[in-house]
Amino acid sequence: MPAKKGQTFNQYSEETKKEAVRLRLEESWTYSRIMEKFGIKSESQIITWVRKSQNGESFEDYRGRWTKKHFSSAEEENAYLKAQVEYLKKLNPNLHGEGSWISKPGASPFEK
């Protein structure tokens, strides 16, 4: 579900996440008990942390963070962006197939 306008997100420390996962896996605490102890609003958050922990993934959340690249010229930035587009086209061939607005120069997905 996408974020709603004005919605705020809680940030939990690495220690809180690890302890929530430990309590769930090692001590079999219920989601509601863990939520109450740490003030966590959603059990799906704990489920995500448990899954990441079991898969050996980091708890780091990269949503909303864009890597900013610095280019020495507009031409260099343009070449970089063109390479990204070509990569995405190869990854998702159906996005620019026959009849797609992407394949029509000057076309917009919002025009009828």
Secondary structure as UniProt FT lines:
FT   TURN            5..6
FT   HELIX           14..26
FT   HELIX           31..38
FT   HELIX           43..54
FT   TURN            55..56
FT   TURN            63..64
FT   HELIX           74..91
FT   HELIX           93..96
FT   TURN            98..99
FT   HELIX           101..103
FT   TURN            105..106
FT   TURN            109..110
//
